[in-house]
Amino acid sequence: MLVEVPPRAPREPVQRWRLVLARDAVSSEAAQRDQLATWEAAFAGSGLPLAGLDAPKPRPRFAIAAPLAATIPGEAELLDIWLVERLPAWRVREALRACLPVGWRLVDAYDVWLGEAALPGRVSASVYRAVFEPGDMDTPRLADAANLLLAAHSLPRERRKGDNVIAYDLRPFVEDVEVVESDGATALRMILRHDPEKGVGRPEELLAALGEAMGASLRPVSLVRERLVLGDPPPPPTSAARRRPAARG
């Protein structure tokens, strides 16, 4: 008589690693869904004991901090993975460097608390850097335009979405704009906020607003996302808040 063995439950993660990654620009046709599929395939072949690979429908567990437009490179993108076995840093880094998708490079990897808040929910802003050709930018005028933008209470703009044109205010998404010198060229550093309900600030929209203020079209020779800004995770509820008041008769 054959005894049917019940399927074993997938193992729970015991370690969480945060990866710091650099990425080249990719084809503008690379949809976010395709990029996720590329990561799934890379992690599945990494040899790392990722959570989810022993599930009935294997799928590695990972979380990307914030999507990045395909045509914009990133210098310090963040991604979390969960392992069902504890591994030393050297083994994790060695395995990752051998499996990363084309165009990606490992900058750093460190373990974080398993119970830390979800990484995407902690991203509060993105820092972008636009660099202009040496001698191709009136730096004082750009600085004046940036100061006027920061002093404005609102920046009404329009964004095309499909066949529709949507009116919105760019100002709430702009945290800071700074004109700096980079290797003899003028650079613009932009800190653009992320809002879980309203969306995110886009560097091309800020460049367009600055260009209109200057009466010129701003065309940087390079535009990269330097890093992501993480906000403090929300505090855990107190024991009193978790308890419901007793019903009154």
Buried (B, 14 or more C-beta within 10 A) or exposed (E): EEEEEEEEEBBEBBBBBBBBBBBEBBEEEBEEEEBEEBBBEBBBEBEBBBBBBEBEEEEBBBBBBBEBBBEBBBBBBBBBBBBBEEBEEEEBBBBBEEBBBEBBEBEEBEBEEEEEBEBBBBBBBBBBBBBBEEEEBEBEBBBBBBEEBEEBEEBEBEEEEEEEEEEBEBBEBBBEBEBEEBEEBBBBBBBBBBEEEEEBBBBBBBBBBBBBBBEBEBEBEBBBBBBBBBEEBEEEEEEEEEEEEEEEE
